[in-house]
């Protein structure tokens, strides 16, 4: 169970980080690691908040 959550966390962080990096590279021409990691981190926190809320709503 913990391994599954860790895999979800790593995959989500990698996906958000690559999407943010691509966006910044295309539309702004440059990107810093700080911007990429902070935005990806915020997205993963939002993802887990949504998963928690969904779980709580489904179980009453």
C-alpha positions as CSV (number, residue, x, y, z in Angstrom):
1,X,0.0,0.0,0.0
2,X,2.8,2.4,0.9
3,X,4.7,1.4,-2.2
4,X,1.6,2.2,-4.3
5,X,1.3,5.7,-2.8
6,X,5.0,6.3,-3.2
7,X,4.7,5.3,-6.9
8,X,1.7,7.6,-7.4
9,X,3.6,10.5,-5.7
10,X,6.7,10.1,-7.9
11,X,4.8,9.6,-11.1
12,X,2.5,12.6,-10.4
13,X,5.5,14.8,-9.4
14,X,7.4,13.8,-12.6
15,X,4.4,14.4,-14.8
16,X,3.6,17.8,-13.3
17,X,7.3,18.8,-13.4
18,X,7.7,17.9,-17.1
19,X,4.5,19.7,-18.0
20,X,5.6,22.8,-16.2
21,X,9.1,22.7,-17.7
22,X,7.7,22.3,-21.2
23,X,5.2,25.2,-20.7
24,X,7.9,27.5,-19.3
25,X,10.4,26.6,-22.1
26,X,7.8,27.1,-24.9
27,X,6.1,30.3,-23.7
28,X,8.8,32.0,-21.7
29,X,12.0,30.7,-23.3
30,X,13.7,29.7,-20.0
31,X,12.8,28.0,-16.8
32,X,14.5,27.6,-13.4
33,X,14.4,24.5,-11.3
34,X,12.9,26.5,-8.4
35,X,9.9,27.4,-10.5
36,X,9.5,23.9,-11.8
37,X,9.8,22.1,-8.4
38,X,7.6,24.6,-6.5
39,X,4.8,24.5,-9.1
40,X,5.0,20.7,-9.4
41,X,5.0,20.4,-5.6
42,X,1.9,22.6,-5.3
43,X,0.2,20.5,-7.9
44,X,1.0,17.3,-6.1
45,X,-0.3,18.7,-2.8
46,X,-3.5,19.7,-4.6
47,X,-3.7,16.2,-6.1
48,X,-3.5,14.6,-2.7
49,X,-5.9,17.0,-1.2
50,X,-8.4,16.1,-3.9
51,X,-7.8,12.4,-3.4
52,X,-8.4,12.8,0.4
53,X,-11.5,14.8,-0.1
54,X,-12.9,12.3,-2.6
55,X,-12.1,9.4,-0.2
56,X,-13.9,11.3,2.7
57,X,-17.0,12.0,0.5
58,X,-17.3,8.5,-0.7
59,X,-17.1,7.1,2.9
60,X,-19.4,9.5,4.5
